[in-house]
Amino acid sequence: MSDPSLSEPSPSSVPSPSPSAPSSSAPSPSAPSSSEVSASEVCAASAYGRSAYGRSAMPAPGPDPASAPSKIRILLADDHALVRRGVRLILDREPDLEVVAEAGDGAEAIDMARAHEADLAVLDIAMPRLTGLQAARELAALKPGLRILMLTMHDNEQYLFQALKSGACGYVLKSVADRDLVAACRAAMRDEPFLYPGAVTALIRNYLDRVRHGEETSDHILTPREEEVLKLVAEGHSSKEIAEILFISVKTVQRHRANLLQKLGLRDRLELTRYAIRAGLIEP
């Protein structure tokens, strides 16, 4: 007698797989796998980033450097390093001003103007080798587009008008540089003259009085070389020293000195020195 538990089941007792229920081991073609979904999402995200609807997700372009306002480039000349440092602090703290070159005298200022692109020169008047007035004349000829400001301690109408004749468009006193210098720089770049407040009326009146009395000498009496010789003579240099400084012969110095006396109607070194003071070539 056989055990019923060991008998094979009949075909009718074994459930047949339903045709509507697919086996779990056979994935449906309509249900993508996890790897297929990830690839699809990556492609879709890439397409979204390139589409018009995805532009907001792209990095915003930075500002165009060409559209930013350019700074006023300044050449600063003064024979005192401490003064240059203080003036530079005043200028560099302004967003539209930048000191691009410094010089310790007028001759170096001309060299710096050749070596650097500057929009404005701020020059002291009393400097060795070449004064600010002499440098201003040469800079005006060398770079006609360069604006020039004189920065000085001298509240003196003679210096003022010599500066204007030399090509300067403004005259600022060092005693009020922290108040006036920035405004003077901006005025110069607008092609506007700048004179320190409170002095304009008196200076113009004094100037006109001198013109009426014939006290103003005519412009361009002396050549630039004669002015250099005159300045050095007035500073007490000998003919040999002047020749070495200017790289010319002693005879050429003596000829310049004779021409100076003749042109100016003067008699000796003392009168040349007095004239140099009036002309702003040396300090009194």
C-alpha positions in Angstrom: 0.0 0.0 0.0 1.6 3.2 -1.0 1.8 6.4 1.0 -0.4 9.2 -0.5 2.1 11.9 0.5 4.7 10.3 -1.7 2.5 10.1 -4.8 3.0 12.6 -7.7 0.4 15.3 -7.9 -2.0 15.1 -10.7 -1.7 17.6 -13.5 -5.0 19.1 -12.5 -3.7 19.9 -9.0 -0.7 21.9 -10.2 -1.7 25.6 -10.8 -0.9 26.8 -14.3 0.7 30.2 -14.6 -1.8 33.0 -15.5 -1.2 34.5 -18.9 -2.0 38.0 -17.5 0.6 37.8 -14.7 4.1 37.8 -16.2 6.9 36.2 -14.3 9.0 38.5 -12.1 12.1 37.2 -13.8 11.1 38.5 -17.1 11.0 42.3 -17.0 8.3 44.1 -18.9 9.5 46.2 -21.8 7.3 49.1 -20.6 9.0 49.4 -17.2 12.6 50.5 -17.7 15.3 49.3 -15.3 17.0 51.5 -12.7 20.0 51.9 -14.9 17.9 52.9 -17.9 16.1 55.5 -15.8 19.3 57.1 -14.6 20.6 57.5 -18.1 17.3 59.0 -19.3 17.3 61.5 -16.4 20.9 62.6 -17.2 20.0 63.1 -20.9 16.9 65.0 -20.0 18.7 67.2 -17.5 21.4 68.0 -20.1 18.8 68.8 -22.7 17.0 71.0 -20.1 20.1 72.9 -19.3 20.6 73.7 -23.0 16.9 74.6 -23.6 15.4 78.0 -23.4 13.5 76.9 -20.3 16.8 76.0 -18.6 18.6 79.3 -19.1 18.0 80.4 -15.6 20.1 77.5 -14.3 23.1 78.5 -16.3 25.7 80.9 -14.7 25.0 84.6 -15.3 27.6 86.4 -17.3 29.9 88.7 -15.4 30.0 92.5 -16.0 31.8 93.6 -19.1 35.2 95.2 -18.1 35.0 97.5 -21.1 31.7 99.0 -19.7 33.3 99.9 -16.3 34.3 103.6 -16.0 38.0 104.2 -16.5 40.1 105.8 -13.8 41.9 109.1 -14.2 45.6 108.2 -14.4 47.8 110.7 -12.6 51.5 111.5 -12.7 52.6 113.0 -9.4 55.8 115.1 -9.1 57.2 116.6 -5.9 60.8 116.6 -4.5 59.7 115.6 -1.0 58.8 111.9 -0.7 56.7 112.5 2.4 54.6 115.0 0.5 54.1 112.6 -2.4 53.0 109.9 0.0 50.4 112.1 1.6 49.1 113.4 -1.8 48.9 109.8 -3.1 46.8 108.8 -0.1 44.4 111.6 -0.9 44.1 110.6 -4.6 44.2 106.8 -4.4 41.3 106.7 -1.9 39.0 108.0 -4.7 37.4 105.4 -6.9 38.0 107.4 -10.1 41.6 108.5 -9.4 44.8 106.5 -9.6 48.4 107.5 -9.3 50.3 105.6 -12.0 53.8 107.3 -11.7 55.8 109.4 -9.3 58.7 111.8 -9.9 61.1 113.6 -7.6 61.8 116.6 -9.9 60.7 118.2 -13.2 63.1 116.3 -15.4 62.1 113.0 -14.0 58.4 114.0 -14.4 59.1 114.4 -18.2 60.7 110.9 -18.3 57.8 109.4 -16.4 55.4 111.0 -18.8 57.2 109.3 -21.7 57.2 105.9 -19.9 53.6 105.9 -18.6 50.2 106.7 -20.0 48.8 109.5 -17.8 45.8 111.7 -18.2 46.8 114.3 -15.6 50.1 115.6 -14.2 50.1 117.1 -10.7 53.3 119.1 -10.3 55.0 120.9 -7.4 56.5 124.3 -8.5 59.8 124.4 -6.6 61.8 121.3 -7.6 65.5 120.7 -8.5 66.8 120.3 -12.0 63.6 121.5 -13.7 60.9 123.4 -11.8 57.3 122.5 -12.1 56.8 125.5 -14.4 59.5 124.4 -16.8 58.3 120.8 -16.7 54.7 122.0 -17.4 55.9 123.8 -20.6 57.7 120.8 -21.8 54.9 118.4 -21.0 52.4 120.6 -22.7 54.5 120.4 -25.9 55.3 116.7 -25.5 51.8 115.6 -24.8 49.2 118.2 -25.7 46.3 116.0 -24.4 47.9 115.8 -20.9 46.1 118.1 -18.3 48.4 119.8 -15.8 47.7 121.0 -12.2 50.2 122.9 -10.1 50.3 121.9 -6.4 52.3 124.4 -4.3 52.7 126.0 -0.9 53.1 129.4 -2.5 50.0 131.7 -2.3 51.6 134.0 -4.9 50.0 135.5 -7.9 53.3 135.6 -9.8 53.6 131.8 -9.6 49.9 131.5 -10.5 50.1 133.4 -13.7 53.4 131.8 -14.7 51.7 128.4 -14.1 48.8 129.3 -16.4 51.2 130.6 -19.0 53.1 127.3 -18.8 50.0 125.3 -19.7 48.5 124.5 -16.3 44.8 124.5 -16.0 44.7 124.7 -12.2 46.5 125.9 -9.1 46.0 124.2 -5.8 47.6 125.1 -2.4 49.1 122.3 -0.4 47.6 123.8 2.8 44.1 122.8 1.5 45.0 119.9 -0.7 42.8 117.5 1.2 39.9 119.8 0.5 40.6 121.0 -3.1 42.9 118.6 -4.9 40.3 115.9 -5.8 37.8 118.5 -7.1 40.7 120.2 -9.0 41.6 116.9 -10.7 38.1 116.2 -11.8 37.7 119.8 -13.0 40.8 119.5 -15.1 39.5 116.4 -16.8 36.4 118.3 -17.7 38.6 121.0 -19.3 37.6 123.5 -16.6 40.2 125.7 -14.8 40.5 125.5 -11.0 41.8 128.2 -8.8 41.8 128.1 -5.1 38.8 129.8 -3.5 39.0 133.4 -2.3 41.9 134.3 -4.5 40.5 134.7 -8.0 39.3 138.3 -7.7 42.4 139.7 -6.1 44.7 137.8 -8.4 43.0 139.0 -11.6 42.9 142.6 -10.3 46.6 142.5 -9.5 47.4 141.0 -12.8 45.4 143.6 -14.8 47.1 146.3 -12.8 50.5 145.1 -13.8 49.5 144.8 -17.4 48.2 148.4 -17.4 51.5 149.6 -15.9 53.6 147.6 -18.4 55.1 145.4 -15.7 54.3 142.1 -17.5 57.2 140.9 -19.7 56.3 139.4 -23.0 56.0 135.6 -23.3 58.7 133.3 -24.6 61.6 135.7 -24.3 63.9 133.0 -23.3 64.5 129.6 -24.9 64.1 126.5 -22.7 67.8 126.0 -22.6 68.3 129.6 -21.5 65.8 129.1 -18.7 67.7 126.1 -17.5 71.0 128.1 -17.5 69.2 131.0 -15.7 67.8 128.7 -13.0 71.2 127.1 -12.4 73.0 130.5 -12.3 70.4 131.8 -9.8 71.0 128.8 -7.6 74.7 129.7 -7.4 76.3 127.1 -9.7 79.5 128.0 -11.5 79.8 127.9 -15.3 81.8 124.6 -15.0 79.1 123.0 -12.8 76.4 124.1 -15.1 78.3 122.7 -18.1 78.5 119.3 -16.3 74.9 119.3 -15.3 73.6 120.1 -18.8 76.3 118.2 -20.7 77.4 121.2 -22.6 80.7 123.1 -22.8 81.8 125.9 -20.5 81.9 128.3 -23.5 78.3 127.4 -24.4 77.3 128.2 -20.8 79.0 131.6 -21.0 77.3 132.4 -24.3 73.9 131.6 -22.8 74.7 133.8 -19.8 75.6 136.7 -22.1 72.4 136.2 -24.1 70.4 136.2 -20.9 71.9 139.5 -19.8 71.3 141.1 -23.2 67.7 139.8 -23.7 66.6 140.8 -20.2 68.5 144.1 -20.0 70.3 143.1 -16.9 73.8 143.7 -15.7 75.0 140.9 -13.4 74.4 137.6 -11.6 72.4 139.3 -8.8 69.9 140.8 -11.2 69.6 137.5 -13.0 68.8 135.9 -9.6 66.1 138.5 -8.9 64.6 137.9 -12.3 64.6 134.1 -11.8 62.6 134.7 -8.5 60.0 136.9 -10.3 59.7 134.3 -13.1 59.1 131.5 -10.6 62.3 129.6 -11.5 63.6 129.5 -7.9 62.1 130.2 -4.5 62.7 133.6 -2.9 
